């Protein structure tokens, strides 16, 4: 079983894209991809909404997601999220 979480980050004046760029340049993306149980962590840009970035985040199981949510990286992500003033919408899928 895998769990996929789609997170839509929406901001203003390109802030969602800047957030994704900083996630990548800071090394956080690579750290998350290296976590046990992470199967996918990628950002995409919706063609019809330049102020939104889509994160597709897939994990092996709920335990892997729980471990990720308890990791110190979550505080770093929250700090960046606040820095860029983003809103989030989350969709979760299990397969």
Beta strands, then each sheet from edge to edge (+ up, - down):
strand 1: 3-10
strand 2: 38-45
strand 3: 52-59
strand 4: 87-94
sheet 1: 2+ 3- 1+ 4-
end
